């Protein structure tokens, strides 16, 4: 599965938000859309999925314009995890995950035993087995995030799109989400497209990155080439150092921000 955005632009009224955006997501890859708050990251995802219509340009899925797909065809290939903080719905976790199968069947269809078995398998995959019989409005933010990822995965998509999945979570739950994204790409062979404003997270999990900045600034390429000290200063107005270290025979790179660039 490949997804491509070509020369795309969008704005609200006469106010341009995105101009000449180009990016691609290849098979089994992780691509991050990285940038500070307010540069149009969520808007970009909505345009890619067709929730908002491009003013110019297009999104292609396997070489075919997204507008040429029926809703059922499109959502069979793609699943979406929006930003979540707290559920206001009192649905059982198992039932919530089963709802993710509605893209493959009639919305009013009664779930079958095999649907519940599939949902339980996915819940186990994301490490949320103990939550299956709890209700979503009782969950913490981290627990709910894992449930929503399970709900998106149960339909076995080729591409998973996540809007800031690690925001509003504590350190442990952020790591849980990042580990799960790596597992989804590596072991489930599902591509991931992720919005984030954490350069460290992009550096850790993504193959390629689209850097978005204010004033229509953008760069797209391999993550190690783009997530650099100079680009972090330019796009985030922060001085930083990228440090490499080894733990348990594994090498890591992390970004240490140490000073705000007062000139911006």
C-alpha positions in Angstrom: 0.0 0.0 0.0 1.3 3.5 -0.9 -0.2 6.9 -0.1 0.9 10.0 -1.8 0.0 13.7 -1.5 0.9 15.8 -4.5 1.1 19.5 -4.7 -1.7 20.0 -2.3 -3.1 23.2 -0.8 -5.8 24.1 1.6 -7.0 27.2 3.5 -10.0 28.5 5.5 -11.7 31.2 3.4 -8.9 33.5 2.1 -6.4 32.3 4.7 -4.0 29.7 3.3 -3.0 27.0 5.8 -1.1 24.6 3.6 0.6 25.2 0.3 2.3 22.8 -2.2 2.4 19.9 0.3 4.1 16.7 -1.0 4.7 13.5 1.0 4.5 9.8 0.5 4.0 6.8 2.8 5.5 3.5 1.5 4.7 -0.1 2.5 5.5 -1.0 6.2 6.9 2.4 6.9 6.3 5.0 9.6 6.0 8.7 8.5 5.7 11.5 11.0 4.2 15.0 10.4 6.2 17.0 12.8 5.9 20.7 13.8 4.9 23.1 16.5 1.3 23.8 17.5 -0.8 25.7 15.0 1.0 24.9 11.7 -1.8 22.7 10.3 -0.8 19.2 11.2 -4.3 18.0 12.0 -5.8 20.0 9.1 -3.4 18.1 6.8 -4.6 14.7 8.1 -8.2 15.8 7.6 -7.4 16.8 4.0 -5.6 13.5 3.4 -8.6 11.5 4.5 -11.1 13.6 2.7 -12.8 15.2 5.7 -11.7 18.5 4.2 -11.4 19.1 0.5 -8.1 20.2 -1.0 -8.2 23.5 -2.8 -5.7 22.1 -5.2 -3.6 19.0 -5.5 -4.7 15.5 -4.6 -4.2 12.5 -2.4 -3.5 9.1 -4.1 -3.9 5.7 -2.6 -2.1 3.0 -4.5 -1.8 5.4 -7.4 -5.6 6.1 -7.5 -7.1 9.5 -6.4 -8.9 9.1 -3.1 -12.0 10.7 -4.6 -12.2 7.6 -6.9 -12.8 5.3 -3.9 -16.1 4.6 -2.3 -16.2 5.2 1.4 -16.2 1.5 2.1 -13.3 0.8 -0.2 -11.3 3.7 1.4 -11.9 2.7 5.0 -11.1 -0.9 4.3 -7.6 0.2 3.6 -7.2 2.9 6.2 -8.1 3.3 9.9 -7.9 6.6 11.8 -7.2 7.2 15.5 -8.2 10.8 16.4 -6.9 12.8 19.4 -8.6 11.4 22.5 -8.5 12.7 26.1 -11.5 11.2 27.8 -14.5 9.2 26.6 -18.0 10.6 27.3 -19.5 7.3 26.1 -20.2 4.5 28.5 -19.4 1.6 26.2 -17.6 -1.5 27.2 -14.1 -1.7 25.8 -14.7 -5.0 24.0 -17.8 -3.5 22.3 -15.9 -0.4 21.4 -13.2 -2.4 19.6 -15.9 -4.5 17.8 -17.3 -1.2 16.5 -14.1 -0.8 14.5 -15.4 -3.6 12.2 -18.3 -1.5 11.0 -16.3 -0.4 8.0 -16.5 -4.0 6.7 -20.2 -4.6 7.4 -23.6 -2.9 7.7 -23.5 -0.4 10.6 -26.7 -2.0 12.1 -25.4 -5.5 11.8 -25.3 -7.5 15.0 -21.7 -8.6 15.8 -21.0 -12.3 15.5 -18.9 -14.4 17.8 -16.0 -14.3 15.4 -16.1 -10.5 15.6 -15.7 -10.6 19.3 -12.9 -13.2 19.0 -11.1 -10.9 16.6 -11.6 -8.0 18.9 -10.2 -9.9 21.9 -7.1 -10.9 19.9 -6.4 -7.3 19.0 -7.0 -6.1 22.6 -4.4 -8.7 23.7 -2.0 -7.4 21.0 -2.1 -3.9 22.3 -1.6 -5.2 25.9 -5.1 -4.2 27.1 -6.5 -7.6 28.0 -7.4 -6.5 31.5 -9.5 -3.7 30.2 -11.8 -5.7 28.0 -14.8 -5.7 30.3 -14.3 -2.1 31.6 -16.2 0.9 30.3 -14.5 3.6 28.3 -15.6 6.4 30.5 -13.7 4.7 33.4 -10.3 4.6 31.6 -7.3 6.8 32.0 -6.0 8.7 29.0 -3.3 6.1 28.3 -5.7 3.2 28.6 -8.2 4.9 26.3 -5.5 5.6 23.7 -4.6 1.9 23.5 -8.3 1.0 23.2 -8.7 3.4 20.3 -5.6 1.9 18.6 -7.1 -1.5 19.0 -10.4 -0.3 17.6 -8.6 1.0 14.5 -6.5 -2.2 14.1 -9.4 -4.7 14.3 -10.4 -4.1 10.7 -6.8 -5.0 9.6 -6.0 -1.8 7.7 -3.0 -1.3 5.4 -2.4 2.2 6.8 -3.0 3.5 10.3 -3.3 7.3 10.7 -2.9 8.7 14.2 -3.4 12.3 15.3 -0.9 13.1 18.1 -1.5 9.7 19.8 1.1 10.4 22.6 -0.2 13.8 23.6 -1.6 14.3 27.1 0.0 11.1 28.3 2.6 10.5 31.0 6.1 9.2 30.2 5.2 5.5 30.6 2.1 5.7 28.4 4.0 7.7 25.8 6.5 4.9 25.6 3.7 2.3 25.4 2.2 4.1 22.4 5.6 4.5 20.7 6.4 0.8 21.2 3.0 -0.1 19.9 3.5 1.9 16.7 6.9 0.2 16.1 5.2 -3.2 16.7 2.4 -2.3 14.2 4.8 -1.4 11.5 7.4 -4.1 12.1 5.3 -7.1 13.1 1.8 -6.4 11.7 3.3 -4.9 8.5 0.9 -1.9 8.7 2.1 1.5 7.6 1.6 4.4 10.0 1.2 8.1 9.4 1.5 10.1 12.6 1.1 13.7 13.7 3.3 14.8 16.5 5.0 17.9 18.0 7.7 15.8 19.7 10.9 15.7 17.7 12.3 13.0 19.9 9.4 10.7 19.0 9.8 11.3 15.3 13.5 10.5 15.6 12.8 7.3 17.5 10.1 5.7 15.4 9.8 7.2 11.9 11.5 6.4 8.6 10.5 9.7 7.0 9.3 13.0 8.3 7.4 16.0 7.0 8.6 19.0 8.9 6.0 21.8 9.0 6.7 25.3 10.2 5.1 28.7 10.3 5.0 30.8 7.2 4.5 27.8 4.9 7.9 26.3 5.6 8.2 22.6 5.1 10.7 19.8 4.5 10.2 16.2 3.6 12.8 13.4 3.7 14.5 10.7 5.8 14.0 11.4 9.5 17.7 11.3 10.5 18.5 13.9 7.8 15.7 16.3 8.8 15.5 16.0 12.6 18.8 17.9 13.2 19.9 20.5 15.7 19.7 23.2 13.1 16.2 22.3 11.9 14.9 22.0 15.5 16.2 25.6 16.1 14.7 26.8 12.8 11.2 25.1 13.1 10.8 25.1 16.9 12.9 28.1 18.0 14.8 26.0 20.5 18.5 25.3 20.8 19.2 21.6 21.3 21.8 18.8 21.3 21.3 15.4 19.8 23.0 12.8 22.0 23.7 9.2 21.1 24.0 6.4 23.7 23.9 2.6 24.0 21.7 0.7 26.4 21.4 -3.1 26.5 23.2 -3.5 23.2 20.8 -1.1 21.5 21.8 2.4 20.2 19.5 5.4 20.8 19.5 9.0 19.8 17.7 11.6 21.9 17.3 15.4 21.7 18.2 17.5 24.6 16.6 21.0 24.4 18.5 23.5 26.5 17.6 27.1 25.4 14.9 29.1 23.7 16.0 31.0 20.6 15.0 34.5 21.7 15.6 35.9 18.2 12.5 34.2 16.9 
